[in-house]
Amino acid sequence: MRRLITLMVLFGFILWTLGAQAQEGKVVSPIVRDVEEMEKVLYGTPQSGSVLARVEKIERDLVGDTLSGTLMERVAKLKTFILDGTKDEPSLAFKMRAIRLTLRSEPPKSGILLAELEELERLIFGVVSNDPIGVRVDRLYRTCVDPRQASSFTVLVPKGTLVKVALETDLNSEKSDEGDPVPYIVLEDVRIEGVLVIAKNARGEGRITKIRRRGAFGRPGRIEIDFGKVEAVDGTFIPLTMGERAIQENKALAYAVGASIAGLAIFGPVGAVAGVFVQGEPAKVEKGKEFYLEVAEDREVAGPLEGLEGILKKEETTEIPFEGATPEEGEAWEETPIEETPQPEKEVAPWETPQVEIEILPFEEW
């Protein structure tokens, strides 16, 4: 009997632990995560209740009725409709972002999509619709957004936006000179509100503005760099600098790196030892070194919305009559796809970055 009581207590403790972990977000089924992501789009926050009841609510709100199939199949259909989209049809989330960007509108603070739809419908149509959410979003999208021109959504790239780059040349305070170019390449796409503003592999070129050679008393070398500007996807030039956000992200660098009053990047060795007979260490930065810069000034940039690639690549068609057919004969016309001009592959960075462990060291003042 005592053994049975012990087992029951242990079983209860296990159930309580699993419940606590689930509430903390540690144990979450993939299907629950998908439902929560969809609820965030529609209602602003995840909802409560059983998974089945929540899925049925999404279905009724979205299409006016429940869907057929197993629970997993229904969630997969909803996820495609709301989050992922297809090659032929963008997702509901994509359509809403495109509508906002086109109208330069902000989502409601509540995050509730229905409230936003009502406001947009009053603005565009003058009346609020009672149709399901999917129908209303599609109507607004087709009224406001021209997919053929959707590669130029304009957004503000705010000052302080981080840009990950890598050097394309070696730097050495004993060999480099003032005025030397400092070419670099962008390592990751930069997106604002889902709009691509700076593409991976975009190139920029800075210059060395000041060199300090190493000296006696352990004085280390130092390299001061103006990183200039990088070209955005629409041709806008965006100035980059080494600001506070970039410095925080660069703490893992094996170099002391900071910003001067002018916002220029400063590189130098860490842990220099002072002494009258001790020569300082040179400042060296090898080719391929990765670090962060940040946008120095606000800039407006036009670019494609994330998820647009499949829509723009969708095969366009033109109608031509069958050979010998005439309009009077009423014969069907054949759709012949227009051949797309092959696009060159994106250039890949020419170096391989070694995988090394870097000790995080504090920034040193000189």
JOKABEL-V906391 format. One record per residue. N is the residue number from 1. RES is the residue in one letter. NEAR is the number of other C-alpha atoms within 8 Angstrom. Layout:
N:RES:NEAR
N:RES:NEAR
//
This chain:
1:M:4
2:R:5
3:R:6
4:L:7
5:I:8
6:T:8
7:L:8
8:M:8
9:V:8
10:L:8
11:F:8
12:G:8
13:F:8
14:I:8
15:L:8
16:W:8
17:T:8
18:L:9
19:G:8
20:A:8
21:Q:10
22:A:10
23:Q:7
24:E:7
25:G:7
26:K:7
27:V:8
28:V:8
29:S:6
30:P:6
31:I:8
32:V:9
33:R:9
34:D:10
35:V:13
36:E:11
37:E:9
38:M:11
39:E:13
40:K:11
41:V:13
42:L:10
43:Y:11
44:G:11
45:T:9
46:P:10
47:Q:7
48:S:5
49:G:6
50:S:6
51:V:8
52:L:7
53:A:8
54:R:12
55:V:11
56:E:9
57:K:8
58:I:9
59:E:13
60:R:11
61:D:10
62:L:10
63:V:11
64:G:9
65:D:7
66:T:8
67:L:6
68:S:5
69:G:6
70:T:6
71:L:7
72:M:7
73:E:8
74:R:12
75:V:12
76:A:8
77:K:8
78:L:10
79:K:11
80:T:11
81:F:10
82:I:12
83:L:12
84:D:9
85:G:11
86:T:9
87:K:8
88:D:7
89:E:7
90:P:13
91:S:13
92:L:13
93:A:9
94:F:11
95:K:12
96:M:10
97:R:10
98:A:13
99:I:12
100:R:11
101:L:11
102:T:10
103:L:7
104:R:6
105:S:7
106:E:5
107:P:7
108:P:9
109:K:4
110:S:5
111:G:12
112:I:11
113:L:11
114:L:9
115:A:8
116:E:10
117:L:10
118:E:10
119:E:8
120:L:8
121:E:13
122:R:10
123:L:7
124:I:6
125:F:7
126:G:7
127:V:6
128:V:8
129:S:7
130:N:4
131:D:7
132:P:11
133:I:10
134:G:9
135:V:10
136:R:11
137:V:12
138:D:10
139:R:8
140:L:10
141:Y:12
142:R:8
143:T:6
144:C:9
145:V:11
146:D:7
147:P:8
148:R:6
149:Q:7
150:A:12
151:S:11
152:S:8
153:F:13
154:T:9
155:V:11
156:L:9
157:V:12
158:P:9
159:K:10
160:G:10
161:T:8
162:L:10
163:V:11
164:K:11
165:V:13
166:A:13
167:L:14
168:E:10
169:T:10
170:D:9
171:L:11
172:N:11
173:S:16
174:E:9
175:K:6
176:S:9
177:D:9
178:E:9
179:G:8
180:D:8
181:P:8
182:V:13
183:P:11
184:Y:13
185:I:13
186:V:15
187:L:9
188:E:10
189:D:10
190:V:10
191:R:9
192:I:10
193:E:6
194:G:8
195:V:13
196:L:14
197:V:15
198:I:11
199:A:12
200:K:9
201:N:12
202:A:11
203:R:10
204:G:13
205:E:12
206:G:13
207:R:13
208:I:15
209:T:10
210:K:10
211:I:13
212:R:8
213:R:10
214:R:16
215:G:10
216:A:11
217:F:12
218:G:16
219:R:12
220:P:15
221:G:17
222:R:15
223:I:15
224:E:12
225:I:13
226:D:11
227:F:14
228:G:11
229:K:11
230:V:12
231:E:13
232:A:13
233:V:12
234:D:9
235:G:6
236:T:8
237:F:8
238:I:12
239:P:11
240:L:12
241:T:14
242:M:14
243:G:13
244:E:7
245:R:9
246:A:12
247:I:13
248:Q:7
249:E:9
250:N:10
251:K:10
252:A:9
253:L:12
254:A:10
255:Y:8
256:A:13
257:V:12
258:G:11
259:A:13
260:S:8
261:I:5
262:A:5
263:G:9
264:L:13
265:A:14
266:I:13
267:F:14
268:G:14
269:P:15
270:V:9
271:G:4
272:A:10
273:V:8
274:A:9
275:G:9
276:V:7
277:F:7
278:V:10
279:Q:12
280:G:15
281:E:11
282:P:14
283:A:16
284:K:11
285:V:9
286:E:9
287:K:10
288:G:11
289:K:9
290:E:8
291:F:10
292:Y:13
293:L:13
294:E:15
295:V:16
296:A:11
297:E:9
298:D:9
299:R:9
300:E:8
301:V:13
302:A:13
303:G:13
304:P:11
305:L:12
306:E:9
307:G:8
308:L:11
309:E:7
310:G:10
311:I:12
312:L:8
313:K:6
314:K:8
315:E:6
316:E:6
317:T:8
318:T:8
319:E:8
320:I:8
321:P:11
322:F:9
323:E:4
324:G:5
325:A:8
326:T:8
327:P:6
328:E:4
329:E:6
330:G:6
331:E:9
332:A:6
333:W:8
334:E:8
335:E:8
336:T:8
337:P:8
338:I:8
339:E:4
340:E:4
341:T:4
342:P:4
343:Q:4
344:P:4
345:E:4
346:K:5
347:E:5
348:V:5
349:A:7
350:P:4
351:W:5
352:E:6
353:T:6
354:P:4
355:Q:4
356:V:4
357:E:4
358:I:7
359:E:7
360:I:8
361:L:9
362:P:6
363:F:8
364:E:6
365:E:3
366:W:2
//
